[in-house]
Amino acid sequence: MGNLKSLLQPLSITLKRIRLNHKRERQTGLTGEERNIELFRQDSILYDAHDLVEAIGSVIDMRDHYTYGHSIRVGNASQKMAELLGLSSHEIENIHLAGHLHDIGKVALPDSILLKRGKLSLQEFERIEEHPVTGYKILRKLRGFEKISAYVLHHHERYDGKGYPEGLKGSEIPLGSRIIAVADAIDAMLSDRPYRKALTMEETMKEVERQKGKQFDPELATLFLREIDVLAPYFSKDGLESSLQEERNLKYQHRENTKIQPQEHTKRMCRSSQIQTIQREQAHTRQKRTFPA
């Protein structure tokens, strides 16, 4: 993609902040109020990460509009599947971000392969298969993205062990990767490509049923088929822009809230400091009375 290093620089800056936040979180002896502030900072950093994902997506969109829209749909659909599974909010966000970034390794592919209309040669397909490893190498350098990079690395593994890059099988494949693999394949089936027309939703459902225990984790395939009414809109091309706008609105609302909370925290800290000063003065006075010079 041109200057890949400049693309990754803002990610590196943000992940330095995440590393600092993790260091703070490990500190012992935090009061309840201090813990709330740390959690608040984590939330702010998470929204910064979403900003970076959107920025990277915009750069990818300049080269390949399909990959950009596909990544957003996969990220959002993966997030919803994770929610339906009842995973923790932190894990849901990891899967959401990994879904958005699952094809980031394609930035290293030449246009002659990425944008080729028609069938790929064996050598070209082998280059395509490198993108999970490339994506992993990009993201693993960013502290705080350990799980996200692993999910990206394994999103083309198959439940039967016939996938790539490592041929993992069943539960050896991280759950986040198994979720993204389902969302990735479904969106690809529902999309027009230069070499074939999109499948209908009915045809896609039949293929998902057929691939239970083969390409897909059978429980996740069953989840998709059972919750089709809930999940189908996440693969809609028409709903892409509204989904983006919803995320922008949430981030704006969050930032408006952050303008208030730090001020309130500062006031509380000032009051706490004043109380501590008074207590020290009182203790000093008592000490002088007990032990006269």
N, C-alpha and C positions, 0 to 999 in steps of 0.2 A: 504494500500500500504505500508508497512514497516514504514519508518519514515516520516509521513506526515508533521510534524512540520518543519523538515529540508527542505522539498520541498517548503514550503510557505515562508521561511525566506527571500530569495532574493526578492520575491514579496513585502514583507513588507518594505524592504529597499527602493525599487524603489517607492513605494507609499508614503513613507515619503518625498521623493523628490517632488512628485506630490503635496502633501499637502503644502509644502513650496512654490511651484510655484503658487498655487492658492492664497496663502496669499499675495504674491508679486503682483499678478494680481489685487487684490482688492485695492491696494494702490492708492491714488489719487495724482494728480499733476505730473504724468509721462509725459515726453516729448515724441514727436513722435519717436525719436531715441530709447529711453528707452523702449517704447512699442514694437518696433520691436525686441529688444533684448529679451524681455519677451516672445514674440511669438516664437522666435527662440528656447528659452529654452524649451517651451512647446513641440515643434516639436521633440527636442532631447529626451525628456522624453517619448514621444509616441513611438519612435523607441526602447527605452529601454524596454517598455512594450511588444512590439512585440518579442524582444529577449527572454523575460521571458515566453511568451506564447509558443514559439518554444522549450524552455528548458523543460517546463512542458510536452509538447507533446512528447518529446523524452523519458521522464520517463514513461509516459502512454504507449508508443509504446513497452516498454520492457515487459509490461503485456499483452496488447491486441492491436495488429497491426490494427485491424479493427477500433477500437475506435479512434486511432490516425489519420488515413487517413480520416475517416468519419468527424472528427472535423475540419480538415483543409478544406475539401471540403465544409462543411456547412458554415464555416466562410467566405470563398471566394465567394460562391454563394450568401450568405446573403448580403455581401458587394455590389455585383453587382446589386442585386435587389434594395437595398437602393439607389444606384446611379441612377437607372432607374426611381425611384420615385422622384428624384430631391431633396433629403434631403441634409441638410448642411454637409459640410466636417467633422465637429466634430461628428455629429450624425452617419454618415457613419462609422467612425472609431470605435465608441462605439459598433455599431452593428457588425462590423467585429470582434472585440475582443470578444464580447459576443458569437458570433457564434463559434469561436475557442474554447472557454472555456465552452460551454453549457453543456458538459458532465463531467466536472471536478469532480462533486460529485460522480462519479463512482469509484474514487480512494478509497472510503471507503467500497466498496463491496468486499466480499471475492471471491477468484478465483473460488470457487465451484459454484457461481452464475454467475459471470461475464463471465466465459469461458465455461459455461455449454453447452453441445451439446444436443439438444432436448428441449422438452417443460418444461417450468418452472412451479413449483407448485404455488398454490395461495399465500403461505407464501413468496416464493422467488420473485414472481411478486410484492408483496407489498414492499419488500426490494428494488427492482429496482425503484419503484415509489418514493422512498425517495431521489433519487439523485439530483433532482432540488433544494430541500430544503438544502441538504448538500452542494451543490455548492454555493448556496446563502450565507450560513453561512460562508463559506470560504472567499468569495469575499467581503462581506459587511464590513468586518473588515478593508478593504484596502481603505483609503481615496482617493477619485477620481474615485472609481469604483461603485458609488451608482447606476447609471443607468445600468451599465453592469451587476451588481449582480441582479437587478430587472428583466432584460431580461432573465437571466439564470433561475431565479426562476419560470418564467411563460412560458417557452418554450414548455411545454406539456399541456397547456390549449387549449381547443377547442373553436372554434367560437360559437358553440351552447351551451356552458356552461357545457359540459359533460367531460371536461378534469380535470387535477390535477396540482398542489396541492390544489388550492382554488376554483375551479369551476367557474372562471371568464368567462364572456360572452361578445362577440362582442367587442366594443370599450373599455370595462373595461380592456381588455388585452393590455399591452403596445405594440405599433406598432413594436418595435424591436423584441419582443417575437413572434408576429404574423408572422413576416418575417422569423425568425429562425425556427419556427414551420413548415413552408412550405418547406424550404430548408432541414431541418432535415428529414422530412417524405419522400421527393422525393429521397434523397440520400439513405435512408434505403430501399426503394422499388427497387432501381436500383442496390442494392448490394446483393451478395450471402450471405446467413446466414446458420448456421448449420441446421436449421429447415425448410428452403425453398430455392428455387432457385430465382435468381434475376428476376424482371419483365423486359420486354422490355420497351423502351422509349414510344412506342405506348400504351402499357398497362398502364404505369404510367400516361400518359396524360389522359387516360380515367378515371382513379381513381381520379385524381385531379379534373376533371370536375364533377365527381359524388359527391365529398366531398365539393363542393362549398357551403358555408353557413352552413356547418355541422362541419367538422374538420377544414376547412380552411376559412380564410377571403376571401369572394368572389372576392374582387378587386385584392388581391394578387394572387389568383388562376388564375384569368383572365390574370394578368400580366405575369405569368409564361407561360401560353399557348400561349399568343400573342408574347412573346419574346423568344420562345423556341430555335430558332437558336442562339441567343446570350447567353442564359443561359445553354444550354445543355453541352457545353465544361467544365463548372465548376464542373460538376458531373462526369467527365471522370476520371477513375482510371489511365489511361495512362498519363494524364496531370498533375498528382499530383507533381511529382518531378520537372517538368519545372516550375510549379507555385511556389514551394519553392525556386528554384534558382532565380526566378525573384524577390521575396521578398528580398533575400539575396543581390542581386545586387543593389536594391534600397537603402537598408540600408548602404551598403558600399559607394555608391555614396554620400549619405547624410553625412556620417562621414568624407569623404574627403572634402566636402564643409565646414564642421564645423571647420576644421583645419585652414581655411583661414579667415572666417568671424570674429571670436573673435579677431584675430590679427588686422584686419582693425578697428574693434570697439575700441580696445585699443589705436590705433593711433589717432582716432577721439577724444576719451576721453582725451588723453594727450594734443592735440591741444586746446580742450575746456578748460582744466585746465589752460594752459598757458595764454589763452585770459583772463580768469577770474582773474588770478594773476595780469596781466598788468592793467586790469580795476580797481582792488582794489588799486594798487599803484597810478594810476592816480587820483582816488577819494581822496586818502589820501593826495596827493600833493595839490589838490585843497582846501581841508579842512584846511591844514596848512596855505595856503595863505589867506583864508577868516578869520580864527580865529587864529591870531598869538599868541604865548605863551607870 
